[in-house]
Amino acid sequence: MARIQILELPEGAGDERPSFVLVVDEYVTQRYIIGPDQPEPVDQFEGVAQKIGARAVLVFEETIDIPANEVTLTEAADGNVVRIRVEPDLTGFHEQVMDAVAKAQADARAAVQ
């Protein structure tokens, strides 16, 4: 199942651009065509960056670990380093997305008829 991560970006002086990038990894490409008038596959991530206010959306088939998403704690007494990584539980997320896609396709078909 695909994972979603946020990569925070540094802001420059007077920078009005969004300060993060959405990173999707472990993504399995799915090709589908909405209808006969659209023979080219649909880009599932088209326009997502603008909709969520991100600077970009990066999609990878491989696993991408963003070191910035780890919190490093150092205990001064013994010098041991502890790293904590928080990952969301996305159980059922794929089904929710596929249901939304199916609804959008049905709405598009209904609008054409």
C-alpha positions in Angstrom: 0.0 0.0 0.0 1.3 3.5 -0.8 2.6 5.7 1.9 2.2 9.4 2.2 4.9 11.7 3.7 5.4 15.4 4.0 8.7 17.0 3.2 8.9 20.4 4.7 10.9 23.0 2.7 12.8 26.0 4.0 11.3 29.4 3.3 13.2 32.2 1.8 12.7 35.9 2.5 9.4 37.0 1.1 8.7 33.5 -0.2 5.0 33.1 -1.0 5.4 29.6 -2.4 4.0 26.6 -0.4 6.5 25.3 2.1 6.0 21.5 1.7 6.1 18.7 -0.9 3.8 15.7 -0.7 5.8 12.5 -1.2 3.9 9.3 -2.1 6.1 6.1 -2.1 5.5 2.4 -2.5 3.0 3.4 -5.2 1.7 0.8 -7.6 0.8 2.3 -10.9 -2.9 1.8 -11.9 -3.9 2.5 -15.5 -7.5 3.0 -16.4 -9.5 4.9 -19.0 -12.6 6.9 -18.1 -14.3 6.5 -21.4 -14.0 6.2 -25.2 -13.4 9.9 -25.6 -10.4 9.7 -23.4 -8.0 7.0 -24.8 -5.0 8.2 -22.7 -4.6 7.0 -19.1 -5.6 9.4 -16.4 -2.9 11.0 -14.3 -4.2 10.4 -10.8 -2.0 13.1 -9.2 -2.8 15.9 -11.7 -3.7 19.0 -9.9 -3.3 17.5 -6.4 -0.5 19.9 -5.4 -2.7 22.9 -6.2 -5.6 21.4 -4.3 -3.7 20.7 -1.1 -1.4 23.8 -1.3 1.8 21.9 -1.8 4.7 23.0 -4.0 4.7 19.6 -5.8 3.7 15.9 -5.5 6.5 13.4 -5.9 5.5 9.8 -6.6 7.8 6.8 -6.4 7.4 3.0 -6.7 10.3 2.5 -4.3 10.4 3.2 -0.6 11.6 6.7 0.1 12.6 7.5 3.7 12.8 11.2 4.5 15.3 11.7 7.4 13.6 15.0 8.3 10.5 13.0 9.3 12.4 11.3 12.1 12.8 12.9 15.5 16.2 12.4 17.2 16.3 12.6 21.0 19.6 12.4 22.8 19.7 11.6 26.5 22.7 13.5 28.1 23.2 11.0 30.9 24.3 8.0 28.9 24.7 9.5 25.4 22.3 7.0 23.8 20.5 8.3 20.7 16.8 7.4 20.3 15.1 7.9 17.0 11.3 8.0 16.7 9.4 7.7 13.5 5.6 8.2 13.3 3.8 6.6 10.5 0.0 7.0 10.0 -2.3 4.0 10.0 -3.8 4.1 6.5 -5.9 1.0 6.9 -8.8 1.3 4.5 -7.4 4.4 2.8 -7.0 2.6 -0.6 -10.7 1.5 -0.5 -11.8 5.1 0.3 -9.8 6.4 -2.6 -11.1 3.8 -5.0 -14.7 4.5 -3.9 -14.1 8.2 -4.5 -12.7 7.4 -8.0 -15.6 5.2 -8.8 -18.1 7.9 -7.7 -16.2 10.5 -9.8 -16.3 8.2 -12.8 -20.1 7.6 -12.3 -20.7 11.4 -12.0 -18.7 12.0 -15.2 -20.7 9.4 -17.1 -24.0 10.8 -15.8 -22.9 14.3 -16.8 -22.1 13.1 -20.4 -25.4 11.3 -20.9 
